[in-house]
């Protein structure tokens, strides 16, 4: 059985705070719209969205998400 590493996971407010620290200024509305349209992958737990920092960065920078080499080499 393999384990999956999720990296850093933040709430919507946490993503906004971290993005501002990294000098990425983005609105809450834009993030929620991207989540609802399916462009940004997130999980909704209760009323809270949980977003992985790596997925957020790849969405903001328009770069594809790179799978771990271990996962891609499993045959």
N, C-alpha and C positions, 0 to 999 in steps of 0.2 A: 504494500500500500504506500502510495506516495503522498507526501504532504505538499500543500500549496502555500507559497509565501505571498502574503497580500501587501507587504510593504507598509507605507504610512497611509493610514485611513483617517480622513477628517470629515467632520460635519460640514454643512454648507458655510456656516460662519467661520469654521476653522480654515476652510479653503480660502475664503476671502481674506482672512488675517494673514495666512502664510503667503498668499499671492502678493499682498501689499508689502510684506517684508522683503519679498524677492523683486519688488518694483514692477509687478504685473498688476496694473490697475484695471479692474473689470467689475462690471455691475452684477449684483445678485440676480437681477432679471435675466440677463444674458445667459448666466449659468443654468438657471432653472429652465429657460427656453431650450437650451441645448440638451438638457437631460430629458425633457418631455418629448423632444423630436427624435431622440435616440442617438444624437451625435456624440454626446458625452455619456459614458457608461457610469451608472451609479445605482446603488441599492437604496430602497426606501424602507426604513424601519420605523414603524409608527408614523409620525409626522416629519421625521428627520431623514434627509438624504445623506448617505455615506459615500464618499468619493475617494478613490485612491489618488494620491498625489501624482504618481507616474502617469496615470491615465489623463488627469487634468492637464499636466504639462504637455503631453503628446497632442491633446486636443488644441490647446492654446498655440502651440508651435507648428501645428499641422504636420506632424511627423507620425509615421505608423508606429504602432505598439510592437516592440520586439519581444518575442517569446524567449524564455530562458533556453539556453543551448541544451540542457539536460532534457527538457520536455520535447524539443524538436527532434532529438536524436533517438527517442524511444521508438522502437519498432515492434 
